Amino acid sequence: MEILTPPHVDDRAEVATLGITVVTPFRGMLKVRDQLLNELIGWLDQANVEPRGQFFLRLLTIDMNGPMELEVGVTDTIHPGDDRVRPGLLPAGRYASLIYRNHALRANRALLEWSEAERLVLDKDEVPAGDQFGCRYEAYHTDPRHQPRKTLWDVELAIRLRAD
């Protein structure tokens, strides 16, 4: 894993999104992400919608041993969508984040360890389905339509902090 921008905290405005939300097992989650990215890109092409922002993977509820709720979408793209592709928001707030290349699990571990060392409180609740996050996502600074090799993607990992 290569850290391109070290962990830090910043304030973010609300961001409009367009995406597909599903529940899938943790095992195989990245394959599902890839399928949903392809589906979303095809939908955008068919609807003549030009993505204005970055593609992303948002983890809504995480259970490493069971089903996870996730969303694959694109930011700054406003459209009414349909039953499958829906408009949404990445909420405003303070976020802990870093930018990395390759090895998502290591990058997640690095950001979580840094956040704990800094005594930051993540916007997360334990619910029966797992850890439910106010907002936890990976934004792909590298456009997957132009670079198919995921090991070369620059990825921003961001987790919203609990409001004081």
Buried (B, 14 or more C-beta within 10 A) or exposed (E): EEBEEEBEEEEBEEBBBBBBBBBBEBEEBEEBBBBBBEBBBEBBEEBEBEBEBBBBBBBBBBBEEEBBBBBBBBBEBEBEBEEEBBBBEBBEBBBBBBBBBBBBEEBBEBBBEBBEEEEBEBBBEEEEBBBBBBBBBBBBBBEBEEEEEBEEBBBBBBBBBEEE
